[in-house]
Amino acid sequence: MAIEWIEIENTFYSYRAPQKVFIEKLAGRVADMRNSGKLTPEVLYRLRQYFRIKNIYHSNAIEGNVLNVGETRQVVEMGLTLTGKPLKDQAEAKNLADAVDYLEKLAEDTTKPIKEYDVRQIHQLVLKDINDENAGSYRNVIVEISGSEYKPPGPEKIAAEMEGFSNWLASVSCPGENFATANGLIYAAVAHAWLVYIHPFIDGNGRVARLLMNLILMRYGFPIAIVTREDRKRYYDALEETQSSDLSQFLSLISECVEESLEEYEAAAEEQRERIEWARSLAERFDAGERAKIANEYEVWRSALDLLKGYMRQTAAMIDESSPLVKIFFKDFGMLEYEKYISLRIGESAKRTWFFRIDFLRGDSAARYLFFFGSKSYYLKDICHVTLHIAREEPSGSYYYELLDRLSKPNVLSMAELGYDSKAEKFVSRSPNGSITVDKIEKIGKRFFEEVIKRHFSN
């Protein structure tokens, strides 16, 4: 039986007709989730941020970058320079993070076409401080692709090839009525394959192509596609097949990657729906007067905790700037939402309650302390409603955090829980042995930093 092919308009690509059913079904799932309010732009953005490190790690790993996921996170989120790891690989992680952030800006306005300048700007971000001479510029030499029989166009043809590609890209990058349709998947795959076909840059073509592919997906309301390090061989084999204009294998791989992301997106969207229903059920437990009182209480409490966070952030920065030996990094996870505040207030559980983390580093030594919201302990039950609990990374480098209350007492700080007494307008701190101290913000901050440095870095 002859194979039926579907031509992709205004390109030289086609794919096998039976694939159309799967692609349209996948697009239909995205459209249904959006129409039902389960996959809002806000949810998409939040989940892209969640996938950010995973995306950066795998895209670089495909190209041979040796950093693992944890090291990529340290370089990108904490700005660390890792000893024993290639500086080029660390620069690639930072650059790709900047390029991903730039993509978010390009994705915002779906009425503005993506142009040739945007493609070159993405490449400039990918190669900055690694190969500044060629960053954002087309190659002027003949290149060969390792392990491939395909020969990219000579440098004299690149300008014309990129003009044709860019005209097509501009024409498909504004979804209009095609939003959340199968065209988004198809155009994303074409954009990647076509750019790799031209191979316009001396280096970084794969990273730019994957970024451009995800930019198209983002504009059409799809989850991003993360091609993993484990899929490297299949990915390259599929790209090799696209050189003969057959997009079938590559389109199949990208669709599967999108479907994997969608599974996580669907779970997150369901969690969001459950959270809204849970918040409504909590509100029904209180009458109107009580709800107004709690809402006011929350605002006062929130302002106090914001002040605490600001002071801790400022102190961390001040010590970091003045100390040549110990580096300190402050990571902000945002404020506790009102619904979660109510849940913790009445003794129920809540997910994702991290407030901030402070990392101390000196050479190969590290100490990481996490502050997160939780229900008040027995010792503070008559003073506070919702408190901050303190945990420490144990063991170092594991990114696993253990409550100070659960660690051996001689090996912990003199504070394990912090609360705000709204009546006295003061903070209280509880030690692991249960003793309570009324403190000003300044005293809390000073005591915390002094004890950490003394305990971990005094020798």
Order of alpha helices (4+ residues) and beta strands (2+ residues): beta-beta-alpha-alpha-alpha-alpha-alpha-alpha-alpha-alpha-alpha-alpha-alpha-beta-alpha-beta-beta-beta-beta-beta-beta-beta-alpha
